[in-house]
Amino acid sequence: MKIPDTQWLYRPAARGGFARNYGKTLAQTAVFWTTFLVVLPWIVSTFEDRADLPTFSPNRPAAVIIFVIFGSLGLTSGYTMARIGEGTPLPTDAPRKLVVAGPYRWVRNPMAVAGLVQGAATGLWFGSPIVLLYVVAGGLLWNIAIRPSEEADLEARFEESFRHYCREVSCWIPRLRPFSADESSE
């Protein structure tokens, strides 16, 4: 499949320091969480209730625990990207350095994994099958429409280092032992 030319969208972050980059990352996280993990699921759940669609019993204690654990993963990933990568998850403020530390040692995009699992926790909170389908659709959309251009940018900027990282670290399934940039590419 041909990847659309979106390279115009990707720009390394300006040199502005960790606080600036992490502040932008936290702002992006707040907008993402509010929109996709609170407002839209609430609208979907309200629609399900009013349309008398089938739902399941919410499990709010489990939802909170899962949300907090994976929210911590997302926040730690953003911190690592700002600190080590000298950038943000935003394409217009992309990291200046390839990030293969912190959560990125286990899985290539821990922020996407965290967001999707948080979405599933939100579905569990509301007892909403449609929210769970919404999460699956979001994961497919990210994997098909966003990930290829993001990875094309990373490969263009970081070349063999990124290709080696991709060979060693899965996008979705965490490694059993953390990746080290020093690993041979055998």
N, C-alpha and C positions, 0 to 999 in steps of 0.2 A: 504494500500500500504506500502510495506517495504521500509524504508528509507536506502539508501546506507550508508555504514560506511565511513563517512568523518571526523570523530572526530580527526584524525591525522592532519587535516587542521586547526583546531581551537586551538589557543593558546592565553592565556591572554597576554595583552601588558606588556612589561617589564616596570619596574618603571623608568620613564624618565621625568615625569612632563607634565603639560598641554601644554606648547609650542611645545614640541616634538610631542605629540599626535595630536594636532590641525594642526601642519605643515604637518604631514603625511595625515591627513584627507583632507586638502586643496589640497595637491598634487594628491590624489586619485580623488577628485572632478574635478580637472582640466583635468586629463586624461579621466575620464568618460564623462564629458561634451564635450570635444574636439572630442572624438571618436564617441559617441552615439548621441550627440545632434547637432553636426556641420558636421563632415566629412561624416559619413554614410548617414544622411539625404540629404546632398548635392549630394552625389553620386546617391542615389535613385532618387532624383528630376531631376538630369541631365539625367539619364536613361529614366525617364518618358517623358521628353521633346524630347529627340532624338528618342524614339520609338513612339512618337506621341500618348501616352496613355492619357486617359481622366484625367483631373485635375479639380480643382475648383479655384475660385478667392481667392488669398491669402488675409488674413486680418492681415496685419503686425502690426498695432497699438494694436489690441487685443492680438496678439501673444507676443509682447514685454511685455505688462502689465502682462499677465499670466506667462510668463517665469520669469520675475523679482519677482513676488509674490512667486511663487513656488521655485525659486532659493533661495530666502531668507529663506523659510521653510527648504530647504535642508541644507543650511549653518548653520542655527540656530540649526538644529538637530545634525549636526556634531560637532558644538561647545559644545552642551549639552553632547554628548557622550564623548568628550575629557575631559571636565571639571568635570562632575559628574561621568561618567563611568570609567574615567582614562584609556581610550583606544581609539580605532579607529573603523570605520565600517569594516575594513579589518579583515577577519577571523584569519589571522596570527598575528594580533595585537588587538584581541578582548577586549572589555571593561572588566575591573577587577570587576566592580560593576554593578548590574542591574540598568538600566536607566529607571526611571518612572517619570522623571521631564521634564520640557519644553514641546516641541511638543509631546513627548512620553506620556504625560498625556491624550492626545485626541485620538491618533491612535498608534498602535504598531510599525509600521515601516514608520514613516513620510518621511524618505529619499527615500524609494521606491515609495511612493505616489508622492512625489515631482518630482522625476525623470520621472515617467510616465506622469504626467501632463505637465512637461517641454517638453517631447517628443511630446505630442499632440500639444503644442504651436508651436513647430518646424514644425510639419505637417501643421499647420494653416499658418505659415510664408511662406512656400513653396507652399501652395495650393495643397498638395500631399496626395491623398488617400492611396498610398502605404506606406508612412511614418506613417500614422495613423494606418494602419494594422501592421506595424513593431512595433509600440508601444504596441498594443494589444498582439502581439506574445511575446514581451519582458515581459509584465506583466504576461502572462500565464507561460512562462518559469521560471520566478522568483518564482512564486507561487508554481509551481509543482516541480521544480528541486533544487532550492536554499533554499527557506523558510523552508522546513521540516528539513533539516540538521542544519540550523542555529538555529531553535527553539529547536531541540534535544540537541544541545550544551548548549543553555541557560537553558533548563530544567535540564540537568545534573549538571550544575554548580550552579544554583540558586534555584533549587528544588521547594518547595511549593510557595515561593515568586513569581517565574515566572508563575507557574500554576495559581495562584490567579490572577495575572496580565492578563494572557490570557483569563481567564473567564470574566474579567471586561472590557477589552479594545480590540476592534476589530482590525484586521490587516489592513482593508481597509476603513472602514466607521468610521469617527470621532465621538466620543461621543459628546453629547450636553453639558455636564458639565465635567470639568477635573477630571481625576482619582486622587485619593489620596491613597498613600500606606497604610494609616490608615483605609481605608474602610474595613468593615467587609466582610467576604467571604460568606455571606448569599446567 
